[in-house]
């Protein structure tokens, strides 16, 4: 029987003498929790939610079933604040991922290395003492039905919908969740959605990035004010402060001051001369683009390009209006550049992250309306 039905048989001695209790804890795996909703309401329920929002509802339900602290996680991670962009202070989101058999991509390299089989067994073992309190399976189905009933024709359930449901529609439910969990859940969602939109907008010429980096590495071995030809690209270079600073802005971001750029330039030149050129290129026969230093600079360059990819669009009211008008006759009234950017973004979100046109548009508007690029700047 369900645990909550136990009270219905109390006092019936003829029954209780013949009952053997076997504890079956509530579900702690978000994928299984979602599968339960699919089984009861149908797989089409996903069509009513933006991507990841249904899973986040399941995580909110499961958070009520977890113990507040996890000694095994704290022993492994230590200070949870280093993952504040992705996780809650009690590491419940991390625990749910592990219970689902997933190692989150946002864990740093050191924590990944320290996630031994012994640590994993200790974390999984904590599940035996969890899932005995919080929302029952029956509670969760009733709560989901209430949330699902808020859907209106043509609308999607977003994180705003979820937050309003717990905060205003059913505030008594929020009091059963760990303090701050919903805020952390939303923070994680915001960060992930922003990264998806940035990745989907990124449309830069990789050949030009490679050319800039090869020219920059070769130029570092020459004095400012001289001219030379780069053997990697064949380009004739006028090595000026402006030439070097222009590429360093892409590598360090526009806020880097002169001192930071000089320090970075000197360190990069030392690495290039002592390891990249003499060891990797001359001894090991690598091309410059296969060296560790080049790969590190390429990662920096692309990172800062993506960080700023939303800047011109945030400043353009036409871009937001074009997003809302996508699919209508009004969309044709925007200039070709805006139309291309909107279609490119929506197509990539659909192809890479499982959105459809409506949900991709809603996700983009969510990022713009909540100014997530500013919230996560730097």
N, C-alpha and C positions, 0 to 999 in steps of 0.2 A: 504494500500500500504506500501511498505518498506519506511522508513524515507528518504532514499537517492533519492527516486523517486519524492519527494515533489517538487523539482526544475523543474520537467518536466511539471507541470500544472500551474506554476506561470504565471500571465498575461492573463489567460483565465477567465475573469470575470464570464462568464456563468457557468463555472465549480466551481469556488471557492465559489460562493454564495450558492452552494448546498452541500458543503463538511462539514462534522463534523469530527473533529480530535480526535482520541482516541489513546493515547500513549501506545504502546506495547514495553516495553524495551527489549534490547538484552538479551540473555540467560546469567545467572550468575552462573549456576550450571554445574560443569564439566561433571557430568554423563549425563545430558540432552544434553550438547554440543556434547559429543561423540556419543550419540544416533542419533543425526542429521547426523553425518558423516556416521554412519552405515546405516541409512535409504537411503542415497543418493548413497553411494558407495558399500554397502553390508557389512554384518557382518564379512566377510573374511578379512577385513582390519586389524583386530587384529593380523593375522598371519604374517604381515609384520613388526610388532613392538616387541621389547623387552617388557616384562611386565612393566606397569606404564608409558611407554614413550608416548603412544598415549594420555593418560590422562594428561600428562605433557604438551603436545602440546595444548590441550584444555585449560589448566590453563594459558598458555602463552597468548592465544587469549583473555580469560576472563579478565586477568589482565589489559588489555587496556581499559576495560569498567568500571573499578572500580574507585571511587574517591581516591585521593592520601592518605588521612588520614581518619581514622575512630574514631571519638570521643567515640563511645560506646565501641569499642575494647580497646582503650587506657585507658579508665576509668576502664575497667575490668582487663587487663593484666598489665598495668603500663609500665615497662621497657621491650621492646621487645627483648633486647639483650640476655636475659636469654634463649631464644629459638633459638639462632643463628644457631644451628645445623639443625633445622627443619623448620625454617620459615624465611621470609624476614622481613626487618625492619619496613615495613608498615603493617605487619600482613595480607597481602592479602591472603596468603595461608591458614591461619587460617579462615579467613572470607569465602573463597570458601568452606572449609570443612563444616562450619556451614550452609551455604546456601544449601549444599547437604544433610543436616541432620546428619552429622557425628561429633562426639566429638573426636578429635585426641587423640590417646593413649599417646602422648608425653607431654601432659599438666600435670603439677605437681598437687599434691593432693589439695593444697590450692586453685589454680585457678579452679579446678573442683568443689570444694565446693562453690566457689563464683559465679559460673555460674548459677544464679538464673533465674527463668522464666521471671522476669522483664528485666534482662540484655539481655536475648535471644530475647525478643520482640523488644528491642531498636536496636539490631544489625540487625535483619530481617527488621525492618522499614527503615533502611538506603538503602535497595535495591530499594525503590521507587525513590530515587534520583540518582541511578546508572543505567548503561546499556543504557544510552542515548548518549554516545559518544564511541570512540574507534572503533574497527573492527566490522562492521555489520555482520549479518548472511551470507550475500552474499560474503562479503570479506573473511570471515573465510573459506567458502567452496572453494573459488578460491585459497586461501593460502594452504589449506590442499591438494588440487589437485596438486599444485606445489611440495609440500613435498613428497607426495605419488609417484609422477612421478620420484623421485630420486631412487626408489627401483630397484635394479638389481637382476637378478635371483640368488637365494641362499643366498642373503644378507638380513640382518634385519636392520630396522631403530633403532638406538641407541641414547643415549643422546649425543654422539659425533656428530651423524648425525644432530640432532636437533640444537645443538649449532652452527655447521658449516652453517646450512641453514639460521639461523637468523643473524649470524655474517658476513658471506661472500656471500652466494648466494642471500639473500634478505636483505641487511643491512638496507634498508629504513624501513623495518618492525620493526626491533629492536628499532629504535628511537621512536616508538609509545608505547613501553612498559615502565613500571616504571623503573627508574634507579636501576640497581643491581638485578632486579627480576630474570632474567635468571640465574645469578650466584647462587642466593638463591635456585632456583628450582633445579639446578644441585646439590647443596650441600645437599639438602634434599634427592634427589634420591641416591646420593653416600652413604649417611649414611644408608638409608634403605636397599640398596642392600648389603652393607657390613654386616649388621646385619643378613640378610637372609643367606648369605654364611656362616657366623660364626655359626649360629644356625644349619645349615645343615651339617656342619663338626663336630659338637659337638658329640662325641661318647665316653663318659667316663662312668666308672662303678659306678653307683649311690650307690650300696651296699658298695663299698670301701669308697666313700665320707662320707656316714653315719657312717661307722666304724671309720674313722679318726676323725670326729667331736665329736663323743661320747667319744672316748678315750681322746681327747684333753680337753673336758670340765671336765671330771673326774680328769685328771692329774693336772689341775690348782689348786686343793686343796691339792696338795702334794709338798714337797720340791724337788728341783732339786737334783739329785744324789740318790734318793730313788727308790725302786721297789714296785710295787703294781699290783693287778689284777683289771681290770675294770669290775664292775658288769653289765654294760650295754652290753658289747661285749664278756666278758669272756677272753679278751686278757691280757697276762702278759706284763706289761709296765715297761720299763726302762726309767725313767723320766730324760732326759738329756736336756741340752740347745739345742742341735741339733734336738731332737725330737720335742720340742715345736716350734722352729724356722722354721722347715720344714713345719709344718701345717700353721703357721702364714704367711709364704710366699704365700701360696695359698689364704689366707684370705685377705691379704693386698697388694699383688703384690710384685714382686721381688725388687722393688726400695725402699721399706720401710726400714729405718735405724733402728739401735738398739734401739734408744730412742722411736721411734714410736711403735715398737713392744712391748717394756716394758710397755708403756702407755696403749696400747690396751689390753695386757695380764692382767694388774691389773684391768682395767675397766670391762673386761669380767668376771674375777674371782669374783668381787664384785657383779655383777648382778646374776651370777650363785648361789652364796652363799645366797644372801639376798632375791631373788625372785624365781629363777628357781627351786632350790632344796627345800627350805622351804615352798614356797607357791604353786607353780604349781605341783610339783611332790608329796610332802608329804601331802599337804592339799587337793588339787584338784584331785589327783590321776592320773595326766597325765603321759604318758611315756615321756622320755627325748626328743624324736623326735617330740613330739607334742607341745613343749614349744616355747614361743616367741623367746627366745634367740637362740635356735637351728635353728629355721626357718630363723632368721636373718643371722646366720653364714653360713647356707646352701646357701642362696642367694648370699652372698659374695664369697663363695668358687666357685660356678658355674660361677659367673660373671667373675672372674679372669681367670678361665680355658678357658672360651670362648674368652676372650680378647687376649689370647696368642695362640689360636688354629691354627691361620694361620702362626705363626712364622716359624715352621720347613718347611712348604710348600713354603713360600716365598724364603727360602734359597735353595730350590731344583729346579734346572732347569729341572729335569726330570718330575716334577709334571706339569709344564706348557706345556711341549711338549706332555705329555700323554693326557692332556685335549684336545689339538688340534688334536691328533691322535685317540681320542675316536671314535669307529665305523669303524675304518679302520684295515687292517691287521697288521699295525705297532704297534697297541695298545698291541698286544700279546707279543711284545718284551720287555715290561717293567716288572720289578719284581712284584711279587704278592701283595706286600704291597702297591705299588703305584697304581696298578690296583684297589685294594679294596677301597682305599681312593677316587679315582676319581669316581668310580661307586657309592659309598656311598653318596658322595656329590651331584652328578647329580640326583640320585634317590630321595633324600630328597627335593631338590629344586623343582622337578616335583610334588612330592606328597603333599608338604606343601604349596607351593606358586604359583602353576599354571603354571610353566614353562613346555616347552617340551624339548627334549634333546638338540636341537640346541640352543634354547634361554638360557637354563641353562649353556651350555658351553660358550656362548658369555658373559653372565653375570659374570661368574667366571674369564674369561680372562680380562674383563673390570676391575674387582677388582684388579687383579694382575698387569696389565699393568699401572694402575693409582696409584698403591701403596697406596690404600685407608687405609690399616691397619696402615701404618705409619702416614697418614694424620690425622686420628682420634685417634691416640694413646693417652691414658690418658684422 
